[in-house]
């Protein structure tokens, strides 16, 4: 989901060995900043403009990274990229793009922009809003989420969709009825399916809506948080469970008062493919006149209430949400800027036993924002 940033962009690479980190919890080493790279804005690549990178996933088959672009076919057809860069305990190297393919509908055509929806196409194959892409650990195919549309122009359900590595359509996974765009229920516009990850050795797919469903209560504000939903389903389709995720309140008041401010889940990542209960959740917040706050939490669904059949979370007195703890706040690292960071993936394990966590920002194709790659080192005892 796009969010504007008011600060000016820094274009080009920045130092690779910045080491500042937040204070550690008792008995735990803090996360460490390995490095940062910034890709030039409006970078041309194979007939496309690079930008809008809203997710990243490491592909162990190639050693490269897959990135989805949230361009709704307004600049170029909806698409994904592949890229490579060096990453070790001391630094993050320059980013080189290695490929791009459009995401295709079952008939082999690209998705149209919203203004050019074709009524001859099924409603779910109209315009899309791509958000997160993961490499299937079993097949190597791409599984990706998109937010759909709730506006006067159209009402299109969000989806979880699978594609071959060339972008051709394979199938849709079913989504719960409560995540479809009903008249007075379901996801809000731009707060629909965003986070996506595999778990349970690839046998499970976990997904998250960015904000509370209409029936689940108001969005977070500066005085209170909100409850959104995380869904767990079999990779073959059946939905198994949903859990309530407690979102933080908006971190600051907008300037001027009443201007745009939001917070929500932008990415979901399994901590360990063997464990179906523990995930990293990225909460991305934007406040007009203040900027972005990006926080990463570890959550555990063990003991949480299965809310799959709970019609509304507006009165959640009997609902036990997932447990969460703060893992990182990007404001605590010496970054050139904290931009609209939306995606995260585990990179290669480092020789000293640390895990690398790689993040990417969505520049919204704006001259005042950046496409930012960030690498963090996570000590093994932190997770």
ABEGO torsion letter per residue (X at the ends): XBBBBABBBBBEBBBAABABBBBBBBGBBBBBBAEBBBBBBGBBBGGBBBEGBABBBBBAAAGBBBBBBABAGAABBBBBBBBBBBBBAABBBBBBBABBBBBBBAAGBBBBBAAABBAABBAAABBBBBABBBBBAAAGBBBBBBAEBBBAABBBBBBBBBBBAAGBBABBBBBBAAABBBAABEBBBGABBABBBBBGGGABBBBBBABBBAAAEBBBBAABBBBBBBBBBBAAGBBABBBBBBBBBBABBBOBBGBBBBBBBABBBBABAABAABBBBBBBBBBBGAEBBBBBBBBBABGBBBAAABABAABAAABBBBBBBBABBAAABBBABBBBBABBBBBBBBAAGBBBBBBBBBAGGBAABBBBBBBBBBBAAAX
